[in-house]
Amino acid sequence: MTSSARPLLNRRLAEFGTTIFAEMSALAVRTGAINLGQGFPDTDGPEEVREAAVRAVRDGRGNQYPPGPGVPELRTAIAAHQRHWYGLSYDPDTEVLVTAGATEAIAAALLALVEPGDEVIALEPYYDSYAACVALAGGTRVPVTLRPHEGKFRLDLDELRDAVTDRTRLLLINTPHNPTGTVLTRAELAAVAELAVARDLLVITDEVYEHLVYDDAEHIPLASFPGMRERTVTISSSGKTFSLTGWKVGWITAAPALLTAVRSAKQYLTYVSAGPFQYAIAEALALPDRYFTAFRDDLRAKRDLLATGLAEAGFGVHRPTGTYFVTTDIRPLGHTDGVAFCRALPERAGVVAVPNAVFYDHREAGAPFVRFAFCKRTAVLADAVRRLKALG
């Protein structure tokens, strides 16, 4: 036992405890409740992709350290994906980097690009690793809050502009946005791009839900706007698109100078990961367009099932246009504290959700909001809806 009075945990992480996902998933196990908290599917991805991983293992591809930037087959597939879906051209050798999921990509990008004293503007509520990674880099996070308006969470562009100071290093943008389900519009993205160019800011974009957009929404990479390709680190992942979250295969596309900087940090994190899975995801990215369309349509139907059921159960529902999460307002049910509500919900209704407040610096702004995941089997969602309707 150390005799020093200094805390064991790095001070930069002192404000961060166990993630809410771990807490709520443990609660689901302990109570036997339906887990609509953590965002992982309850079915596995395409059989042909899983078989591709088995084949890679048996053929000895990826069982030893793969190349640091990622296997050439996957880097080529990522570049082809960006070109096919968005008309963006990237060199697989100098502008594509494979990571251990999007979480490592975010960590590597922030550690590489942010120094102590730099300000990082992020859209609030934000995925919990954003805050931790900014802290590890010594940066200062500056939240710009998405607020509900006419059933959607909206970005106030004036607030975003006002948040930029001489200390601002970069913007951290997530669209489609977790947890609110908002998809930034072309006009909003154009304004973000104009701001970044005018103030000479770097941008990190988290686009892991790029193929999960519904209704009239459209995912448009920020890197496609004028002046943005050279200043944008674009991040995505296979986990959400192919329902293979445990494989942890993510990637970055960026101009050579940016990619080199991020790779310098990434090599001291995992160095490499998921060797055989990289070959399988290369095949997954080459699946025909109908796979992506069918996957989106299936999740849209599940969104509608859960959103409608939550509304019928008395929740205020913000129907998402992206991701696989529904954010609800618990005030119509007579509650205002989402954390307390979620901790009691498994015993009350046999369902687990996540309180949005943990994704806010301004906790009061997120207090009445609760997130439910709909990336589950239809029968599970129907059962959850039935249980939640009994709350009243």
WOGIHU-V618490 format. One line per field, one symbol per residue. phi: phi as a letter, one per 40 degrees, with the letter a starting at -180 (. if undefined). psi: psi as a letter, one per 40 degrees, with the letter a starting at -180 (. if undefined). burial: b if it has 9 or more other ideal C-beta (glycine too) atoms within 8 Angstrom, else e. A space follows every 50 residues. Layout:
phi = ???
psi = ???
burial = ???
This chain:
phi = .cccccdccddcbdcbbcccccccccccccbgcccbcccbcbbccdcccc cccccccccgbgcbdcddchcdcccccccccccccbgcbbcdcbbbbcbc gcccccccccccbbbdgccbcbcbcbdccdcccccdcgcbcbcbccbcaf gbcbccccccccccbccccabbbbadcbbcgcbccdccccccccccccbf bcbbbcbccdcbbbfccbcbcccccdgbdcbbccbaacdccbfbcccfbb abbacdcccccccccccbccgaafdccccccdccccdcdccccccccccc ccdcccccccccchccbbccbagbbbcbbccccgbbbcccdccccdccbg bbbbccdccbccdccbdcbbbbcbcbcdcccccccdccccdc
psi = hieiehidhhdeedehahidddddddddddefihgfchgiieiiahdddd ddddddddefhedihiideiiddddddddddddddefhhihddeehhhig idddddddddddehiheihhhihhiihdddddddddeeihhhhhhhihhf eihihhddddddehaeehdihhhhhihheeeihhidddddddddddddef iihhhhfdfdegiibeihhhhdeeiheddeehhhhaiddddeffdedfha ihhiidddddddddddeececiifcddddddddddeiidddddddddddd ddddddddddddeeihhghieiafihhihedeeeiegdddddddddddef ihahhddeeidgdddedeihhhhffiidddddddddddded.
burial = eeeeeeeeeeeebeeeeeebbebbbebbeebebbbbbbbebeeebbeebb ebbeebbeeebbeeebeebbbebbbbbbbbbbbeebebebbbeebbbbbb bbbbbbbbbbbbbbeeebbbbbbbbbbbbbbbbbbbbbbbbbbbbbeeee ebbbbbbebbeebbeeebbbbbbbbbbbbbbbbbeeebbbbbbebbbeee bbbbbbbbbbbbbbeebebebbbbbebbbebbbbbbbbbbbbbbbebbbb bbbbbbebbebbbebbeebebbbbbbbbbbbbbbbebeeebbeebbeebb bbbebbbebbbebebebbbbbbbbbbbbbbbebebeebbebbeebbeebe bbbbbbbbbbebeebbbbbbbbbbbbebebbbbbbebbbebe
